[in-house]
Amino acid sequence: MLVLFARDRASGENAETAKESNARFNNTTNIKIESISEVDSLLASNDVRLENQRVDDDEDDIQVVSPTPEQNSSAKKCKTKKRKLVDEVEQEVEPQHQPEPETFETKIMNAVSDVANAMREGNKIFERTYHHELTGDEIYHELQPMGLEAHEIPGALMYLARNQADARTLFTCPMNIRKDILKTMMGAGK
């Protein structure tokens, strides 16, 4: 129906079917087009229109159709009307991408991917909820660069192993103030 009545929907004037336009094209002289810019200029002036037709071997073929002289004069008069109509039709007809049918392997891979994503999200939530328990070795490696004396390290290690919250606080502070904070923590704990 769009092909029949796109030009003038009320009366159907100046509308022709694809069969009629092909017959007219075969009867008229051939249009010689040398470059793409010539095709663009013909399309912009509505002197021709492109039609997509099926060929027997299922390949798409684009046909250039030239309107008859009497249609050409009326086409120029309705130029703005046609552009508005074409814009409206393009807005109404959005290409709908239909997904390809999923194979069994694709479905399984998607399901495994979904499970893996759910596990990652669960791990993130778990890490936020439950704090990492620092081991003695981790605490010792953090205490070494602080510049503590050899006899102070065992006491600091024992204190921080018992008070994990204080250890996390201490090890997130800047390195230059860690020693003072540790001494303050251990002095307040006694």
C-alpha positions in Angstrom: 0.0 0.0 0.0 2.9 2.4 0.7 4.2 1.8 -2.8 0.8 2.5 -4.3 -0.3 5.6 -2.3 3.0 7.1 -1.0 2.9 10.1 -3.5 -0.7 11.1 -2.9 -2.5 9.0 -0.3 -5.9 10.5 -0.8 -6.3 10.0 -4.6 -3.4 7.7 -5.6 -2.3 10.2 -8.3 1.3 10.0 -9.5 1.6 6.6 -7.8 2.8 3.6 -9.7 3.6 0.0 -8.8 7.0 -1.6 -9.3 5.7 -3.4 -12.4 4.5 -0.2 -14.0 7.8 1.6 -13.2 9.8 -1.3 -14.6 7.7 -1.2 -17.8 8.2 2.6 -18.1 11.9 2.2 -17.5 12.2 -0.4 -20.3 10.3 1.9 -22.7 12.3 5.1 -21.9 15.9 5.8 -22.9 18.7 4.6 -20.7 20.2 7.0 -18.2 23.9 7.1 -18.4 25.5 7.5 -15.0 29.3 7.7 -14.7 29.8 8.3 -11.0 28.3 8.0 -7.6 27.9 11.8 -7.3 25.7 11.8 -10.4 23.5 9.1 -8.8 23.3 11.2 -5.6 22.3 14.3 -7.5 19.6 12.4 -9.4 18.3 11.0 -6.1 18.4 14.4 -4.4 16.3 16.0 -7.2 13.8 13.1 -7.1 14.5 12.5 -10.8 15.1 8.8 -10.1 14.4 6.4 -7.2 16.1 3.2 -6.3 14.1 0.0 -6.0 15.2 -3.3 -4.6 13.9 -6.2 -6.6 14.4 -10.0 -6.3 16.3 -11.8 -9.0 15.9 -15.5 -9.6 19.3 -16.3 -8.0 18.3 -14.5 -4.8 20.8 -11.7 -5.2 19.6 -8.2 -4.6 19.7 -5.9 -7.6 19.3 -2.1 -7.5 17.4 -0.5 -10.4 17.5 3.1 -11.3 14.1 4.3 -12.6 13.5 7.6 -14.4 10.0 9.1 -14.1 8.1 10.2 -17.3 8.3 13.9 -18.2 4.7 14.7 -16.9 5.5 13.0 -13.6 8.8 14.8 -13.4 7.1 18.2 -13.4 4.6 17.2 -10.7 7.4 15.6 -8.8 9.3 19.0 -8.5 6.1 20.6 -7.2 5.7 18.1 -4.5 9.4 17.9 -3.6 9.0 19.2 0.0 6.0 17.0 0.5 7.9 13.9 -0.6 10.9 14.7 1.6 8.6 15.0 4.6 6.8 11.8 3.7 10.1 9.9 3.3 11.4 11.3 6.6 8.1 10.2 8.3 8.3 6.7 6.7 11.9 6.3 7.8 11.1 7.3 11.3 8.1 4.9 11.5 10.0 1.9 9.9 12.9 1.2 12.1 15.0 -1.8 11.2 14.4 -4.5 13.7 17.4 -6.6 14.4 16.3 -10.2 14.9 18.8 -12.3 16.8 20.1 -15.4 15.1 18.7 -18.6 16.5 20.9 -19.8 19.4 22.6 -23.1 19.1 22.8 -25.5 22.0 26.5 -24.7 22.6 25.7 -20.9 22.6 23.0 -21.4 25.2 25.3 -23.4 27.4 28.1 -20.8 27.0 25.7 -18.0 27.9 24.5 -19.9 31.0 28.0 -20.6 32.2 28.9 -16.9 31.6 25.9 -15.8 33.7 26.9 -18.2 36.5 30.5 -16.8 36.4 29.2 -13.2 36.6 26.9 -14.1 39.5 29.9 -15.7 41.3 32.1 -12.6 40.7 29.3 -10.3 42.1 28.9 -12.6 45.1 32.7 -12.5 45.8 32.7 -8.7 45.7 29.8 -8.6 48.2 31.6 -11.1 50.4 34.8 -9.1 50.3 33.0 -5.9 51.4 31.1 -7.7 54.1 33.8 -9.8 55.6 37.2 -8.2 56.2 40.4 -10.0 55.2 42.1 -11.5 58.3 45.8 -10.5 58.2 48.3 -13.3 58.8 51.4 -12.9 61.0 53.6 -13.0 57.9 51.6 -10.1 56.2 51.8 -8.1 59.4 55.6 -8.7 59.7 56.2 -7.6 56.1 54.3 -4.4 56.8 56.2 -3.7 60.0 59.7 -4.1 58.6 59.9 -0.9 56.5 58.5 1.2 59.4 61.9 1.5 61.1 61.0 -0.3 64.3 63.8 -1.6 66.5 64.3 -5.4 66.6 62.9 -5.8 70.1 59.7 -3.7 69.3 58.6 -5.9 66.3 57.4 -8.9 68.3 55.2 -6.8 70.6 53.8 -4.8 67.7 53.1 -8.1 65.8 51.3 -9.6 68.7 49.2 -6.4 69.3 48.2 -6.1 65.6 47.4 -9.8 65.3 45.0 -9.5 68.2 43.5 -6.2 67.0 42.8 -6.7 63.3 40.8 -3.5 63.0 43.8 -1.5 64.3 46.1 -3.4 61.8 43.8 -2.5 58.9 43.7 1.2 60.0 47.5 1.3 60.5 48.4 -0.2 57.1 46.1 2.1 55.2 47.8 5.2 56.6 50.7 6.9 54.9 54.1 5.3 55.6 55.7 8.4 57.2 53.2 8.4 60.1 52.7 4.7 60.7 55.3 4.4 63.4 53.8 7.2 65.5 50.3 5.8 65.0 51.4 2.3 66.1 53.1 3.7 69.2 49.9 5.6 70.0 47.7 2.5 69.5 50.0 0.3 71.6 50.2 2.9 74.4 46.4 3.3 74.5 46.0 -0.5 74.6 48.1 -0.9 77.8 
